[in-house]
Amino acid sequence: MTTAPATPVAEAPQRDTVAWLAVPAVGYLAIVYAVPLLFLLARSVTGPDGFTLSLFTAFFADPFSWRVIGNTLRIGVLVTVVCLIIGYPVALALARARGLVQVILLTAIILPLSIGVVVKAFAWQIVLRRDGVVSQFLVGIGIWDEPQRLLFTETGLVLGAANVFLPFMILPIYSVVKLIDPRLTEAGATLGASPFYRFRKILLPLTLPGIVSGVAFVFSLSVSMFVIPSLLIGDRFQTLATLTGRSYLLMRNEALGSATAVVLLVLAVSIVVGSTILAKRLGRSM
Amino acid sequence: MAASPAFLDIRRATKSFGSGAVLSGVDLAVAPGEFVSLLGPSGCGKTTLLRIVAGLITADAGEVVLDGVDITRKPPHHRDVGVVFQSYALFPHLTVAENIAFGLEAKGAPKAEIAATVKTFVTLVHMEALADRSVKALSGGQQQRVAVARALAVRPKLLLLDEPFSALDRKLRETMQIELKRLLRELGTTAVFVTHDQDEALAMSDRIAVMNRGRIEQLDTPTAIYARPATAFALEFVGLSTRLAGKVIGTEPDGIVAVETAHGTLRGPGAFAVGSPVVVGVRPERIAFGARDGANIIAVELMDMVFQGSRVQAHFVSPDDHPIMIESAGELPAGLAPGSPTPISWGIADTLIYPAVS
């Protein structure tokens, strides 16, 4: 035996080549998003003497920070709730509409996305003024005794933000409702279930995955919005996002900015991850 | 006048969608415990009629009375009318048992009663082993069983079935038909069944309503509809038949008319004016090979033979689109070959004559 035995050619396991299609997106995001984020993270835990959590301990020790966190969460929850209440029925109507009506509804929901958020926020400034249409209308029908301004109030901010983010609630719910057989609620009716019971036991559980993703979208968008609060409520009212922006742009306080940015990031990520897990669990139990 | 024994009484049900009339004043009375099929081609209005009875759509005019109560304006959940849908419409987020329990829970029945009823119906439809399985994991036949059990578990006064077997293969369909019939008989449930499958209607129904273009053309027992179709449509839609176009050329004693067709003069019972265009029909098993005295006799040319196991069909060339057909349980005469002319005959009393459909 002088010749070396031929090494058996290992059968390459079949790899899922489709995964490679994600490479451009992953590469792009890694360069423009992940790397800067790492810098940000590093900045937030770096002091003059190396690693430190002092930025966070200082941040959480300040009552003002807690007010800012409270503002952020409150506005996020309110905007999400308003979007859900307005958006859910719209999503149902959109999914059940036929032909031209559906086209018109879909256009009405998607077209506003093409208008810049700055333009929309300015429009809301006009609408919410003391002499704006909302004020005039409410005085006109006798709900308000005299004109009031909604601009630079939390109500105005929630209204404006809900308007901007509404499509992000409607579309995920719509895409789920579209897949539900309309016969299901009819079957519920013929089994003696009242409209409310049908909603609670058939439609709601089946649309829950759509609700969860809509909520995740709108909540993470509204806790991190910057332009809308800047224009509709001003500097008096700070959220984590506006504070981050101010720290970098106005105060040149990178330390504070990186800390608030990281807190916001952790908040948003835990909401998105949490809701995804919730959706999976609910989907499985259904 | 005797009181109407109808359990379900549909009066002048009318419905149009857009400009097209789907139902033009349909009357239908169903006796308690009866199984009535609405049989017709798609678009004849049978499903619309069913949805009106269930309360899922509102009729433009007419009334629906169930068990003496006018339910025309009641919402579906106050009607006591169960429906088995064509797509079954099982709740995908629930198990077999939860699907069956749905109606009872919606009505707020006591827990013990729900559990007992679910157990009964799971057993009735042979799904004991799969009771806790998600309905998404079931085969078509199993889903169909669950849909039937779910609809019956609330003990509706009336069960409506909208082509429930159309998604099943032929073998399974026949088994399920027998099972359903047995189940409804055991529970004494009145049922209205929508189908476009005449074999299904003939096999299952106490009575069949043959529907065409928004009307009931004939309402009778399967045997009566097969033997004496009321209209040319009923003849064509239910069972096989040979149909020849012709024109009345004379009337004879005993209500017999003579009709001129492409195959010569044929006779049959009927009351038509001389000159009226008619359709002459005959069932394939009524036709025999060879000539007979006092019968309608024509000479035909063999086109095709279709062997069907217990029976054999012979198709003959006809100037019309439809072939002339003989169906025989026995042997075909020796020497029958395509192209050779053969005399065939059938009794004058077996001849069906209808006004030609314009």
HADDOCK unambig.tbl for C-alpha pairs under 7 A between the chains (distance, minus, plus):
assign (segid A and resid 183 and name CA) (segid B and resid 89 and name CA) 5.72 0.50 0.50
assign (segid A and resid 184 and name CA) (segid B and resid 89 and name CA) 5.13 0.50 0.50
assign (segid A and resid 184 and name CA) (segid B and resid 90 and name CA) 6.83 0.50 0.50
assign (segid A and resid 184 and name CA) (segid B and resid 91 and name CA) 6.53 0.50 0.50
assign (segid A and resid 186 and name CA) (segid B and resid 56 and name CA) 6.99 0.50 0.50
assign (segid A and resid 187 and name CA) (segid B and resid 83 and name CA) 6.99 0.50 0.50
assign (segid A and resid 187 and name CA) (segid B and resid 89 and name CA) 6.55 0.50 0.50
assign (segid A and resid 189 and name CA) (segid B and resid 76 and name CA) 5.61 0.50 0.50
assign (segid A and resid 189 and name CA) (segid B and resid 77 and name CA) 4.71 0.50 0.50
assign (segid A and resid 190 and name CA) (segid B and resid 76 and name CA) 5.43 0.50 0.50
assign (segid A and resid 190 and name CA) (segid B and resid 77 and name CA) 5.33 0.50 0.50
assign (segid A and resid 190 and name CA) (segid B and resid 81 and name CA) 6.19 0.50 0.50
assign (segid A and resid 190 and name CA) (segid B and resid 82 and name CA) 5.45 0.50 0.50
assign (segid A and resid 190 and name CA) (segid B and resid 83 and name CA) 6.35 0.50 0.50
assign (segid A and resid 191 and name CA) (segid B and resid 77 and name CA) 6.51 0.50 0.50
assign (segid A and resid 191 and name CA) (segid B and resid 82 and name CA) 6.30 0.50 0.50
assign (segid A and resid 191 and name CA) (segid B and resid 103 and name CA) 4.62 0.50 0.50
assign (segid A and resid 191 and name CA) (segid B and resid 151 and name CA) 6.62 0.50 0.50
assign (segid A and resid 191 and name CA) (segid B and resid 154 and name CA) 6.93 0.50 0.50
assign (segid A and resid 192 and name CA) (segid B and resid 77 and name CA) 3.95 0.50 0.50
assign (segid A and resid 192 and name CA) (segid B and resid 78 and name CA) 6.29 0.50 0.50
assign (segid A and resid 192 and name CA) (segid B and resid 103 and name CA) 5.91 0.50 0.50
assign (segid A and resid 192 and name CA) (segid B and resid 106 and name CA) 6.48 0.50 0.50
assign (segid A and resid 192 and name CA) (segid B and resid 107 and name CA) 6.53 0.50 0.50
assign (segid A and resid 193 and name CA) (segid B and resid 77 and name CA) 5.68 0.50 0.50
assign (segid A and resid 193 and name CA) (segid B and resid 103 and name CA) 6.59 0.50 0.50
assign (segid A and resid 193 and name CA) (segid B and resid 106 and name CA) 5.00 0.50 0.50
assign (segid A and resid 193 and name CA) (segid B and resid 107 and name CA) 6.85 0.50 0.50
assign (segid A and resid 194 and name CA) (segid B and resid 77 and name CA) 6.19 0.50 0.50
assign (segid A and resid 197 and name CA) (segid B and resid 106 and name CA) 6.86 0.50 0.50
assign (segid A and resid 286 and name CA) (segid B and resid 93 and name CA) 3.92 0.50 0.50
assign (segid A and resid 286 and name CA) (segid B and resid 94 and name CA) 6.19 0.50 0.50
